[in-house]
Every structure is written in C-alpha cells, then in structure tokens.
Amino acid sequence: MLTRSFNHDVPTIYMYLCKELKDLKNIDEILWGIEEEGIPCKVLKNEESLVSEKLSYIASQLSRLSVGIGIDKTGKVTLTLNKLKENEPLFVAHIDDSLNTLRNLGSNAGRLVKGIAFKL
C-alpha cells in the first residue's frame, strides 16, 4: 500500500490577540470582513503582553500570505504586511470602533491578499 503525506497548512491571514484582552465581542466583525473576501484566517493568543503593532508584525511574519492583524490589551487593532516596518502598520482601529469600521478592516486584510482596492 502506498501512503502519501500532504501539507495541509492552508495559506491564511494570522490574527494575534494579547492574552490579557478581555472584551472579544467585536472580533467577529473583523473575521466576517476577511471571510467576505474569501480568505482564511487563523486566530491565536499570544502569551506575552505586547502592543498591537508588535502582534500584527509577528502575525504577518508567520502568515504565508504575509498579512497580520494584532489586537493588544487596550483594544488597539492593527493590520500590517510583512514588508512594512513594525511600527508603521497599514491600518489602525480600536475594538470599540463601529462595527462597519471593524468589518472594513477585516475586508481590507483580504483585499490586501487579493491585490485589490481597499474599502474606505
């Protein structure tokens, strides 16, 4: 019998959450925005208490799609690409911003992968 091994690591956007982030109620809006663009996303908790810029930078470095989102304990949300400087994310929002803003941030993460125009 012939057996084969396959790499099932699907290219995804990575979202890193600070372990101290307590209010997760609006994260779904970001995920739905990514989903609307047809791009998979993996959500991970980071065990260190890092700022969102660092979290998104790490996420972008891990992502095979080179796109990362970070959310720190204050609720600051950043979206970055692995080619950008760590302290210069592409988009910044807050978890308490409007649901439309958060969904657009997620959508823009997917659009960054697809190479199409961002939503305002």
N, C-alpha and C positions, 0 to 999 in steps of 0.2 A: 504494500500500500504506500502510495506517495503522499507525504504531508507537506504542506506549504505554510510558511509564516508570512503574515501580512502586517504592514504597519498601518494601524487604524487611527493614527494621530491625524485627525482632520484639521486642516488649517483653520484657526479660529482667532477671533479678537479676544484678548485677555482683559478681564476686569479684576483689579486687585482692590480689596476692601481692607481698611485698617481693622484689626481685631477689636478695637475699642469703639467702633462705630455701632451705636445702639439703634438708631432710627433707620430702618431699612424699607420703610413704606413706599418710597417713590423710586426705588431702584428698578422696579418692574417697568416703569416708563422708558428708561434708558434701554433696557433689554428688548422691549417691544419695538423701539425705533430701529435697533440693529436687526431684529427679526424681519421687520418690514422690508429691509434691503436684501434679505435672503442670505445673510452672513451668520455663521455660527459664532457663539460666544461662550467662553468658559469663565465662571466667577470663582475666585479664590480669595481666601482670607490670608492676610499677611500677619505673621506673629509679632512683627515689630511695629512700634508706633511711629510711622513715617508720614511725611507730608504728601499730599496728593500728587505733586509733581514727581516725586521720587517713585511713588507707587505706579503711576502711569508709565514712567520711563522704564521701570523694571518689567512691567507687563508688556510693553512694546518690544523689549529685547527678547522676551520669551515667546512672543507670538510669531508664528510662521508667516502671518500676514503683516507683521511689523507695526501693528496698531494696538495701543494700550489705553485703558481707562483706569484712573486711580481715584479712590474716594477716601479721604482721611477722616479722623475722628471729629473734626469740626463740621463735616458735611461738604467740604470743598470737593468738587468734581473736576478732574482734568482729563483731556483727551490729547494724546500725542502720537507721533510717528517716530519710529526708532532712529530716523536720520536727524531729528531735531535735537537741540540742546536740552538737557534735562530740565533746566529752569525756564524754558520757553515753550510751554505747551501750545497746541493749536487752538483749543477751546477750553474755556473755564466757566463753570457754573457752580451752583450750590444745590444740594439735595432738597432744599426748601423752595427753589425757584418754581415757576409754573410748570405744570405737567407737560405743556407744549414745549417749553424750553428743554426739558429733560429728554423728551421723546426726540426732538430735533438733534440733540447732542448724540444720541444713540444712532439715529439715522445718518448723521454726518460721519460717524465712525464707519458705518457700512459703505457710505458713498466714497470715503477715502480709499477703502479697499478697491472699490469698483472703478475709481478714477473719474467720477462724475461730479457735477457741480453740487456744492453744499446748499443745504436749506438755511435760510436766514432765521 
